[in-house]
Amino acid sequence: MKLIITILLFCGLSVTAQNEKNNLRTEEIKIESGEIIKKYNNDKLESFAVQIYANSYYNSFFFTKENDTIVVKNLNEQDAIIKIYVKNKKKVSEFIYKGKQIFYLEVIDFNINNLPEKSKISNRIYDNEKTSYLYKNNMANADGDDFEKSYKLFLFLKTSENNVTVDSIFNQIADFFSKEDAIYRIYMSKYRDKINAESATNTTAYLITDESGKIKNGILWTEKPSNNGEYHIYKNGKIIKSENIKLESFQKIINTYYIESADFNE
């Protein structure tokens, strides 16, 4: 039955490679535990579907572009939607469940003297590239929990985030799912953790700003010479703790801080 539903949902993507009149074609690529089916029009990628097979499990994710927004839906969690778009050449992502925004992530320029007002901000270094995010976490308000696969895709799907366009992100996602181990990178935690460790992903800040854009609460690591650094913990606008520490050692401290701070998990 699921296969029949998938065919119906995907019928807009199903065209023959011989349809030369409209210059439409499809491309199918087998990957570990599934396949990706791409639809092109005049050699431009219009949409694609990722089908996942794992023992008795089956699912399909559908990627389309609607009004300059990438929309991601899946067969088994139809109340969950991922939206990706671009603001000022920077990536913005939303996770929506039952029509409500559950998580929001916007790439921003980080200037400690000019931060967004009344915001939550996180910083990280991934493959030696520094990136800052404005985010909203409304997971506690989710009405239900049927979104595990979609949420993991939202969290772990990596693309470029600065100097991007909707088309460039869309093509990157399609290229990612064309790789043999794409499903493993999203859904197998041990495999994913190994890849992330090799990519050297490190978090450097979780901050909350006040109505004037000043840091109210949070933790911030700043790089110093010789691969060392210093972190500050802020409370009510004041620094209450400082310590010199290397970035790698700081990861345990910031992870503990995040878990124990209710402000960041509201």
Secondary structure, 3 states (H helix, E strand, C coil): CHHHHHHHHCHHHCCCCCCCCCCEEEEEEEECCEEEEEEEECCEEEEEEEEEEECCEEEEEEEEEECCEEEEEECCCCCEEEEEEEECCEEEEEEEECCEEEEEEEEECCCCCCCCCCCEEEEEEECCEEEEEEEEECHHHCCCCCCHHHHHHHHHCCCCCECCCHHHHHHHHHHHCCCCCHHHHHHCHHHHHHHHHHHCEEEEEEEEECCCCCEEEEEEEEECCCCCEEEEEEECCEEEEEEECCHHHHHHHHHHHHHHCHHHHC
